[in-house]
Every structure is written in structure tokens, then in C-alpha cells.
Amino acid sequence: MSECPLCKEDNRCAIANGDKPETCWCMSVTMAQQLLENAASDKKTCICKTCVDNWNEKGRF
């Protein structure tokens, strides 16, 4: 499991699971720069779809 840096849930990252990058859900969504900055950490981890959707709908995660 790869962990979302914001909510700590499974981010369902295809790449972390050994699948091709183009199969990952994140390749078909837009992520706001501010959301990416909020998730910045030393780890290279993906934000989960739930946090991205919440940000896109409400402006917060």
C-alpha cells in the first residue's frame, strides 16, 4: 500500500503497485498547485483520489 500524505489512506497508486504509469487514475485528473504544495514532504508519495476530488469540489481536502 502506498499512503496519501494528506489523509494517510491508500492512494491506489498504479505505479507503486508495479503497474504502468498510464494506467494510474492520477493521469486523468487535474491537481491544483496549492494542493500539491500542501502535500509536499520528503517522501515521494501520491495524493489519493478522495483528497484530489475534495479539493477540486470544495477547495480543501
C-alpha positions in Angstrom: 0.0 0.0 0.0 1.2 3.5 -0.8 -0.1 6.1 1.6 -1.6 9.5 0.8 0.5 12.2 2.6 -2.7 14.1 3.5 -5.2 11.6 4.8 -2.8 8.6 5.3 -5.2 6.3 3.4 -4.3 4.0 0.4 -3.7 6.2 -2.6 -4.3 3.3 -5.0 -1.2 4.3 -7.0 -0.7 2.0 -10.0 3.0 2.8 -10.2 3.6 1.8 -6.5 1.7 -1.4 -7.3 4.1 -2.2 -10.2 1.7 -1.3 -13.0 2.3 1.0 -15.9 2.1 4.8 -15.1 -0.5 5.4 -17.8 -2.9 3.0 -16.0 -3.0 5.2 -12.9 -6.1 7.2 -12.0 -3.9 10.3 -11.5 -3.1 10.5 -15.2 -6.6 11.7 -15.9 -7.2 14.3 -13.3 -6.0 17.9 -12.7 -4.3 18.7 -9.4 -4.1 22.2 -8.2 -0.6 23.5 -7.4 -1.8 24.6 -4.0 -2.9 21.0 -3.2 0.5 19.7 -4.3 2.2 22.2 -2.0 0.0 21.2 0.9 1.1 17.6 0.4 4.8 18.4 0.0 7.0 16.1 2.0 10.3 14.4 1.9 8.6 11.3 0.6 7.7 10.9 -3.0 4.1 9.8 -2.5 0.9 10.4 -4.4 -2.2 12.2 -3.1 -5.3 9.9 -3.1 -8.2 10.4 -5.4 -10.6 11.3 -2.5 -8.3 14.2 -1.4 -8.0 15.4 -5.0 -11.8 15.2 -5.5 -12.4 17.0 -2.2 -10.0 19.8 -3.2 -11.5 20.2 -6.7 -15.0 20.3 -5.3 -14.5 22.3 -2.0 -11.1 23.9 -2.2 -9.9 21.8 0.7 -9.1 18.2 1.5 
